[in-house]
Amino acid sequence: YQFYENEKLRSSGDSISGMGWKYLSYFKNGIIKDSSFRTYKSDNYYRYQYFENGELCSKTKFDIDSNSLVKSDFDINGHLTSIKRLSTSVTIEAQFPGDSFAWSKYLQRNLDVTIPSRNGAPNGRYTVNLNFVVESDGSISDVSTENNPGYGTKEEAIRIMRISPKWKPAIQNGHTVKYLARQKITFVVN
């Protein structure tokens, strides 16, 4: 659990015994900002994001059976503004540009690995699980996390993803397509 200076809950994460996990984050006024759930049995993933007034901003569902992600966006008044369906099953997955060491080199040059220790993290490993969309032109959008190990790691992982160079887009049936990608970033404090 993490708290704001006013002692209101900022975020919480729990494992639901044998069923999956849930993660919640809150605005300073106590209203839920983001909620994510994953079930172990079906491996489905659900995420709901809210405006500060409590209205639903977006809902996302990953369905393992259809290998697709559906994201619905809403305006501040609760009206549906868009629906996006993303494929997670493609001929060639999206990839970070360069050789097999390019992603590691990018992290070494750009990731601030001192973030957790500067924020008081005890010794250990802090892994952030990122979800993001690689657009058909290779640009990155809709960066989010499935978890928050704390100590500033979530924010730093999101930052490093948002400034990433364009990726090689996914290919399906000879065409570049939008693709839901996942990436882990691990911080080590010792």
C-alpha positions as CSV (number, residue, x, y, z in Angstrom):
1,Y,0.0,0.0,0.0
2,Q,1.2,3.5,-0.8
3,F,-0.3,6.7,0.6
4,Y,-0.4,10.4,-0.3
5,E,0.9,13.1,2.2
6,N,-2.8,13.6,3.3
7,E,-2.8,9.9,4.4
8,K,-5.4,8.9,1.7
9,L,-4.6,5.7,-0.1
10,R,-2.6,6.2,-3.3
11,S,-2.3,2.6,-4.6
12,S,-2.7,-1.0,-3.5
13,G,-2.0,-4.4,-5.0
14,D,-3.3,-7.7,-3.9
15,S,-3.1,-11.3,-4.9
16,I,-6.4,-13.0,-4.8
17,S,-5.7,-16.5,-3.4
18,G,-5.5,-18.9,-6.3
19,M,-7.6,-16.6,-8.6
20,G,-5.4,-13.8,-9.8
21,W,-4.3,-10.3,-8.8
22,K,-5.7,-6.8,-8.6
23,Y,-4.1,-3.3,-8.6
24,L,-5.9,-0.1,-7.7
25,S,-4.6,3.5,-7.7
26,Y,-6.5,6.6,-6.5
27,F,-6.7,10.3,-7.0
28,K,-5.8,12.5,-4.0
29,N,-9.6,13.0,-3.4
30,G,-10.0,9.2,-2.8
31,I,-11.7,8.4,-6.1
32,I,-10.4,5.4,-8.0
33,K,-8.1,6.4,-10.8
34,D,-7.1,3.0,-12.3
35,S,-8.0,-0.6,-11.6
36,S,-6.5,-3.7,-13.1
37,F,-7.4,-7.3,-12.7
38,R,-5.9,-10.5,-14.1
39,T,-7.4,-14.0,-13.6
40,Y,-5.1,-17.0,-13.4
41,K,-7.6,-19.5,-14.6
42,S,-8.4,-17.9,-18.0
43,D,-5.5,-15.4,-18.1
44,N,-7.9,-12.6,-19.0
45,Y,-6.9,-9.1,-18.1
46,Y,-9.2,-6.2,-17.3
47,R,-8.3,-2.5,-16.8
48,Y,-10.6,0.4,-16.0
49,Q,-9.5,4.1,-15.9
50,Y,-11.5,6.9,-14.4
51,F,-11.6,10.7,-14.6
52,E,-11.2,12.6,-11.3
53,N,-14.9,13.1,-11.1
54,G,-15.4,9.3,-11.0
55,E,-16.7,8.9,-14.6
56,L,-15.2,6.0,-16.6
57,C,-12.4,7.2,-18.9
58,S,-11.6,3.8,-20.6
59,K,-12.0,0.1,-20.2
60,T,-9.7,-2.5,-21.6
61,K,-10.1,-6.2,-21.8
62,F,-7.6,-8.8,-23.1
63,D,-9.3,-12.0,-24.0
64,I,-6.9,-15.0,-24.2
65,D,-9.5,-17.0,-26.3
66,S,-9.6,-14.5,-29.2
67,N,-6.0,-13.3,-28.6
68,S,-7.2,-9.7,-28.9
69,L,-7.4,-6.6,-26.7
70,V,-10.4,-4.3,-26.9
71,K,-10.2,-0.8,-25.5
72,S,-13.2,1.5,-25.2
73,D,-12.7,5.2,-24.5
74,F,-15.2,7.6,-23.0
75,D,-15.5,11.4,-22.6
76,I,-15.9,13.2,-19.3
77,N,-19.7,12.8,-19.6
78,G,-19.6,9.0,-20.0
79,H,-20.2,8.9,-23.7
80,L,-18.3,6.3,-25.8
81,T,-15.8,8.1,-28.1
82,S,-13.9,5.2,-29.6
83,I,-13.4,1.4,-29.6
84,K,-10.0,-0.1,-30.6
85,R,-9.4,-3.7,-31.2
86,L,-5.7,-4.8,-31.2
87,S,-4.3,-8.1,-32.4
88,T,-2.0,-10.0,-30.1
89,S,-1.5,-12.8,-32.5
90,V,0.5,-11.8,-35.6
91,T,2.9,-13.3,-38.1
92,I,5.8,-11.2,-36.9
93,E,5.7,-9.5,-33.5
94,A,6.8,-5.9,-33.0
95,Q,10.4,-5.6,-32.0
96,F,12.8,-3.0,-30.6
97,P,15.0,-1.9,-33.5
98,G,18.5,-3.2,-33.8
99,D,20.2,-6.5,-32.8
100,S,19.3,-8.7,-29.9
101,F,21.3,-6.5,-27.4
102,A,19.7,-3.2,-28.6
103,W,17.0,-3.1,-25.9
104,S,19.6,-3.7,-23.1
105,K,21.8,-1.0,-24.6
106,Y,18.9,1.4,-24.7
107,L,18.1,0.8,-21.0
108,Q,21.7,1.2,-20.0
109,R,21.9,4.6,-21.7
110,N,18.5,5.9,-20.6
111,L,17.1,4.2,-17.5
112,D,17.7,5.9,-14.2
113,V,18.5,2.7,-12.1
114,T,19.1,4.8,-9.0
115,I,15.4,5.7,-8.7
116,P,14.3,3.0,-6.2
117,S,17.3,3.3,-3.9
118,R,16.9,7.1,-3.9
119,N,13.3,6.6,-2.8
120,G,14.3,4.3,0.1
121,A,13.8,0.9,-1.4
122,P,15.3,-2.0,0.6
123,N,17.6,-4.5,-1.2
124,G,15.8,-6.6,-3.8
125,R,14.5,-6.8,-7.3
126,Y,11.6,-4.6,-8.5
127,T,10.0,-5.7,-11.8
128,V,7.5,-3.5,-13.6
129,N,5.3,-5.3,-16.2
130,L,4.5,-2.8,-19.0
131,N,1.8,-3.0,-21.6
132,F,1.9,-0.7,-24.6
133,V,0.7,-0.4,-28.2
134,V,3.2,-0.4,-31.1
135,E,1.3,1.5,-33.8
136,S,1.5,0.4,-37.5
137,D,4.2,3.1,-38.0
138,G,6.3,1.8,-35.1
139,S,5.5,4.6,-32.6
140,I,4.5,3.8,-29.0
141,S,1.2,4.7,-27.4
142,D,-1.1,3.7,-24.6
143,V,1.7,2.8,-22.1
144,S,0.4,1.3,-18.9
145,T,1.6,-1.1,-16.2
146,E,0.1,-4.2,-14.8
147,N,1.7,-3.6,-11.4
148,N,3.5,-1.1,-9.3
149,P,6.4,-2.3,-7.1
150,G,6.7,1.2,-5.7
151,Y,9.7,3.5,-5.0
152,G,9.2,5.4,-8.3
153,T,9.9,2.3,-10.5
154,K,6.5,2.4,-12.3
155,E,6.9,6.1,-13.2
156,E,10.5,5.5,-14.5
157,A,9.5,2.5,-16.5
158,I,6.6,4.4,-18.2
159,R,8.9,7.3,-18.9
160,I,11.5,5.1,-20.6
161,M,8.8,3.5,-22.7
162,R,7.4,6.8,-23.8
163,I,10.7,8.2,-25.0
164,S,11.6,5.0,-26.8
165,P,12.5,5.2,-30.5
166,K,10.1,3.8,-33.0
167,W,9.9,0.0,-33.0
168,K,9.7,-2.4,-35.9
169,P,5.9,-2.8,-36.3
170,A,4.1,-6.1,-36.1
171,I,3.2,-7.8,-39.4
172,Q,0.1,-9.7,-40.2
173,N,-0.7,-11.1,-43.7
174,G,2.1,-8.9,-45.2
175,H,0.8,-5.6,-43.6
176,T,2.0,-3.7,-40.6
177,V,-0.6,-3.7,-37.8
178,K,-1.2,-2.2,-34.4
179,Y,0.1,-4.6,-31.8
180,L,-0.2,-4.9,-28.0
181,A,3.3,-5.5,-26.6
182,R,4.5,-6.4,-23.2
183,Q,7.9,-5.7,-21.7
184,K,9.4,-6.2,-18.2
185,I,11.9,-3.7,-16.7
186,T,13.7,-4.9,-13.5
187,F,15.4,-2.6,-11.1
188,V,17.9,-4.1,-8.7
189,V,18.8,-2.6,-5.3
190,N,21.8,-4.1,-3.4
